[in-house]
């Protein structure tokens, strides 16, 4: 009996469950789909990274003596649609069985489940054991807790995998969380490690030519292209981060500096999310760096928390609440996405800088995503669906399972508190504290209603004023309303009028 082993574009791991027990006569099926590259207009760098990584992975499978059916984007027979190409492969191989690792995105699971009902082929959907908490395990954990908070989930994961844990079961160093030593503002004279640029082989060069020809109208610059495109190169990236960058990661993980898109961040999320790197090996290498005295505990713990805690938690939230999660809009945010999210043409230096980083690198580190572009979208009440589409399109590490809870839940509070216990709203004073952006901006982070006042300031207070009925009972924001009431009616009126003018300027491309 012929079996097809389907590998999706973010499943580029040789130990993935769908390949376990593969027989000599089984086909490994991979396809490049125009439908997937354009359902949102993905950044050209993301498209090139994905296609080159897929082609390299397929070549490795062939070298490992597997039978591979690989459909390239410009194959004349390629319909560009997932279901059509899957059905064509089943027909042309006379396959009676399909084995696939559970998709990371809900829409693919729906398609596979529909096929299982409507077709004669036997479909086996296996757990994705590259993740460290299975979907059933997370659902069980969620049932046992009234409030789902990442910190407590993270502690359980530390215990389960014995990461930064002592023999007596206590956390290494005596604390579970070292944030009090992390997230410091940037200091003058910081020198950042040089990043790697990988040599481009014939596969990558062909992909770059293809992407330039077919997707040059998409937002973002294709070149220079520095991405790792196979596991060997991704491991080089990981080892470089552990040795050269991790020691200062924790201290400055929330810092922002003009002209410095990477700082001390890992740049490995794209490789992790596509399958070239695995979460457990990353956590173990980071822990080893601490055990051997090569990186401090605050940096190592902070980094491991992002992988073992936050990433697994976000994935669990996605599958726990889909498909209803996608339609949530707790704050009823409906403003259209400003054009400057695509053009970087705005007087607000922080927004322009974050968008420039995004345009040039298909990357912007997490604090810029959350506290600059995300924060502005939250304060201005930008339509949650449009913001999510933007994040999904522009970042090389973005897939719906990780993008949606981070954007809808964490950045926009669109889920009403499922992901975060409070809105991550901040005024210009926060940006000024954590960056040097404000010194390069015409707006003053210390002013709220003057002509040169930072737009974040009036929008911050207006955000809480207009959402008071929904937020006043939130236990983590009462101080905001206490301060607001102390302003008095006239000051409140002036602030809200300023906010109205800011939103008008935004709509008219004057901001």
N, C-alpha and C positions, 0 to 999 in steps of 0.2 A: 504494500500500500504506500503510495507516494504521499509524503507529508511536506507541506510548506512551512518553513520557519520564517515568520515575518519579523523584520527588524525595522522599527520606526526611526525617524531621524535623530531622536535624542536617546537612542538605546545602543550607542556604539561602545559596548563593553563585551569583551570576549567571554566573560563568565556570566553573561546575562541568562536568566532562567529559561528563556525560549530556545537557547542553543544546547541546553543540557540534555544528554542522551541522543544527540543528533546521529542519524544513521547515514551510511554512505550514499544512499539513493535520495535522501531528503534534499530539497531545494531551500536555500536561503534567499528570501525575496526582499529586495530593497528598491525603492523608487523615488525619483525626484519629481515633485508635483508642483505645477504652476499654481494650482489651487492653494497650496500651503504657503507658497512664497508671496502670495498677493492678497490673501483674505484680509490681511492688513499689510500695508506697504512696508515690509521689513527693510531695515537699514541694509545697504549694499554690503557692508562688512559682515553683517550677520549671515546674509545669504551666501557669501563667498566662504565664510568659515564653515557653515553647515555643509555645503556641497563638497568642499574639498575634504572635510573630515569624513563624510560618508564614502567618498570614492576611495580614500586611503583605507578605510575600514574594510570595504568590499575587497580590495586588493589583498589585504592581510588574510581574509577568509579564504580566498583562492589559494594563496600560498600555503594555507593550512589544510589544503586538499578538500575544501568544501565546494559543493556545487552551488554557484551563485547566479541568480537571475537579477541583474541590475539594470533598471530602466533609467536612462539618462534623460534630462529635461528636454533635449532636442531630438530624441528618438521620434521618428515620424509616426510611430504607432502609439505614442504616449498621449493618452487623453487628458492628462493633467489632474484627474480626479481620483480620490482615494478608492472609493467603492468600485469604480469602473476598472481601475488597474488591478485591483485585487481579484475581481471576478475574471478578468482576462487571464491572469496568471493561473488561476484555478482551472480554467477551461483548457489552456494550452499545455499544462503539465499533467492534466487528468488527476489532480490531487484529490484525495478523499478526506484529508485531515489538515487543519491549520493550527499551528502552535504559535502563540504570541504572548509576550510579557505584557501585563496590564499596562495600557497607555497611561501617560502622565496627565492627559487632558480628557475631560469628561466627554467631549464631543466624539472622540475616537471610540471610547467605550460604548457609547450609544450606537454607533455605526456597526461595530462588531457584534453587539447583542442583537441588533436587527437582522444582520446577516445570519446569525445562528438560528434564528426563528424561520427566516424566509428561504434559506438555501439548504441543500442536502449535505453540505460538507460538515464534518465534525469540527467544532472550534473549541480549542482548549486555551483558556486565558489563565496564565500563571502569575503568581505574585511577583512583584518586582523586589527581589531581596537585596538589591543594591541599596535601597533605603533601609534605615536602621530601625524604623518602627513601621510595621505593616499597617495597612488601612484598618483591618479588624482590631488590631491591638490598640490603635489610637481611639477607635470608637468605644472600646471597652474602658479605656482610661477616662474618656469624656463622660461616660455614664456614671462614673464614680466620683465626679467632681461637679459641684454646683457652678463654679466659675472656672473657666479654662484659662489658666495663666501659664505662660511659657516657662517661667522660672521654676515652677514645681514639676512640670513635665521634664525639663532639662535635668533636674536633680535625679529623677528616676532613670533617665537615659544614662547619666553618668554611672549610676549604680549598676545598671544592666550590663554596660560594656566595660566597667572597671577602668574608666578614664579619669585621670587625676584623682584617684581614690587610694587611700592607704589601707593597709591590711585590716585595720580595725573598722573599716567601713566609713571612716570620716574623710571629708574632702581634703585634698592636699593643701597644706598651708593653713588649715583650720577654717577657711571660708569657702562658700560655694561660688561667690561672685566678687570680682575685684574691680567693679566699676568705679569705686571711690578712688582708685589709682589711675584710672583711664580717662579718656575723653577730655584731655587738657587742651587749652587754646594753643595755637602755633606760637613758637618763639622765633625771634630773629636768628638768622644764620643756619637754619636747618638745611642739611644736605641730604637729598633723596637718592636712593640707589638707582643706578642705570638699569633700564629694563631690557629684556631680551627681544631681539628680532630674529625670527627663524628663516633659514634659507628656503627659497621657494623652488620646489621641484616642478617638473613638467605638468603634473596634475594640478597643482595650485595655480600655475601660470595660465593653464587652459581655463580654469574656473574664473579667474580674474578677468580674462578676456570675455568670457560668456556673460558675467555679471555686468561688466561695463557696457556691453552691447544691449542687454535686455532690461537692465534695472537702473540705468543712470538717472531716470526721472524720480527715483525714490529719494527721500530725505537722507542725507549723510554722504560722507566722502569715502570712497572705496579704498583709496591709497593715501598714504602708505599703509601696507597690510603687514602686520607683525605677528599674527596669531599662530599658535601651535595648531597643527591639524592632524596629529596622530598621538597615540598614547606615549610614545617615546619622547616626543617634544613636550607634551603636557607634564610628564614627570620631571623634565628639566625645569619647567616653570615652577613646579611645586618645590623642588629642591632649592631653587634660587630664592624663592620666597622664604622658606624655612631658615636658610643660612644667612641671607643678606637683609631681609626686610622685617621678618617677624619680631626681632628684638624690640623694635620701636613701634610696632603696630598698635598695641593697646593704648599707649600714652597719647598718641595723636590720631586715633581712629575717627574722631569727629571733627578734626581740624580741616579748614578749607583755606587754600592759598591760591591767589591769582596766578594763572599760567602753569599750575602744577596739577594735572588731572589725576595722578596716581598716588602721590605721597607715599605712605607706607602700607597701602592696601595690597591684597594678595593677587588680584587679577586672575584668579583661578575659577571663579564661579561659572564662566562659560564652559570650561572643560569639565567641571563637575556636573553641570546640568545636562550636558550632551552625552556624558558617559565615559569620557576618556580618563577621568579620575574618579575614585570611589571615596565616599565620605569617611569610612572607617580608617582607611590607610592615611588619609589626610590628618585625622585627629591623632592617630598613633604617632605619626612623624612629628607633629607639633608637640605632643607630650614628651617624646624622646628628646626634643631640643631642650625642654626644661630639665629633664632628668640628667642630662649631660652638661648642664650649665651654659648652654648656648643661647638661651632666651629666658627672660624673666617670667615669673608666674603670672603677673597681671596681663601680659600680652598673650601668653599661651592660653590662659583660661578664657580671655575675652574672645579670642579667635575660635577656640573649640566651641564656645557657646553659640556662635553664629552657625556652625555646621551641625553639631550634635543636638543643639537646642532649637534655635530659631528655624532653620531650614526644615527640620523634621516636623516641628510644630505647625508651620505654615502649610505644609503638604497635608497634614492631618486635618486642619481646619477646612481646607479646600474640599476634600472628599467627604468630610462630615456633613457639609452644608450644601453641596451642589445637588441639583441645579438651581435651587432657589437663591443661593448666594449671589449669583450673577446679576440678579434683578434688584438687589437691595440698593436703596438710596435714602438712608435714614434721615439725612438733613435736607432732603428734597433739593439738592443742588442742580441747577439747570442752566447756569451761564455757559455760553459757548466757549470752547477752548480758544484762547487768544492766539492770533497769528504768530506772536513772538515765540511761541513754543516750537515753531518750525524755522523761523528766520533769525532768531537771536537779536532782532532789532527792537530793543527796548532801552529806556534810560536807566532801568534797574540793573546795575552791574552784576549783581549776584545771579539773577535769572539769565542774563545774556551769557555770563561765563559758564554756567551749568549747561546751557543749551549748546554753546560752542564745543564744550567737551563731548557732549553727546553726539553732535554732528560729526566731529573729527574722529572719534574713537569708538563709537557705538558703546560708550561707557561713561558713567559718571558715578562716583562712589556713593555709598549708601546714604551718607548724611546730606549730600546735595540732593539726592532723589527725595528724601524724606522732608528735610527742613528748608529747602529752597523751592524747587519746582513743585513738590508735593504740598508743602506748607502754603505756598501762594494759592494753589488750586483749592485747598481747603478753605482758606480765609475768604477768597473771592467767590466761593460757591460755584466752581466750575462743574459742569455736567460730569458725573462720575463715569459714565460710559465712554465719553470722549477722552477723559484723562487716562482711563485704562487702555484704550486703544493706542494712545500715544506711547505709553510706557511699553506696551507689548511690541510696538513697531520699531522702536528706536534703540533698544538695548540688545547686545549680542547674547546675554544670559537669560533673556525673558522668554518664558513659556507660561501658559495661562495658569497652571497650578501654583506657580510661585509669584507671578506678577499680580494676579487678582487679589489674593488676601493682603499682599504688601501694599497695593495701591488702594483698593476699595476699603480695606479694613484699617491698615496702619496709617496710611497717609491721609485718607479722606474721611475716616470715621463713618463711612457709608454703611457699615454693618451694625452701627449703634453700640459697639463695645464688645463684639465677639473676639476680635484680635487684640485690641488695646483697651485698657481700662479707662482711658480718657482721650480726647482729641489731642493730637500732637501739634497744637497751635503755638506759634511763637511770633513775637514782634521782631522788628529790625534789630533790637538790642541783642537778641540771641545771635543773630548772624554776625553782628559787629564783634561780639565776644569771641566767637569761634573762627573768625576769618580775618583777612585783611581786605575783604571785598569793599567794605563801606568807605575806606579811605580813597578808593578809586571811583566812587559813585557821586553823582551830583546831589543825591538825596541824603538828608541828615538822619541817622538812626535815632537821634535824641529828640527829634521833633515829631509831633503828631498831626498838627493841623495847619502849619505854615505852608507857604508855597514850595519850600524845599523839604518838606517832611517826608520821611520814608513811607511809601505806600503800605508797607507791612503793618505799620503802627495803627493807623486808623482802621484798617481792615481787621486787625486783631480784635479791637474792642467792638467793632460792628458785628463781627462774627459771633461773639458771645451774646451781644444784645439781641440780635435777630433770632438766635437759636435758644433763647433763655428757657422757653417752655420745655425744650427737649433735654437741656443740659443742667438745669438748676439743681436737680437732685443727684447729680453725679458727685460722688464723695470726694473726688480728686480735684474739683474746680471751685469750691465755695469761695476761696480767697479772691478769685477773679471777680465774682459778683460783689463781694464786699468792697473791693477797690472801686469798681464801677459805680456803685451807689454813692461813694464818697465824692465823686466828681461833681455832682450836682447837675441839675437839668440843663443849664446853659452849656456847660462843657460837653455834656453828653450829646446835646443837639449839634454842636459844632463838629464833634468827631464823626457823628453819623452823616452829616452833610458832606464832610470831607470824603468819607468812604463812598458815598453816592457819586461824587465827582470822579474819584479814582476809577470806579467801575465804568463810568461813562467814557473816560479817557481810554480805558482798556478796550472797550467796544469799538471806539473810533480810531484805534491804533495811534493814540497820542501819548501813551504811558511809557 
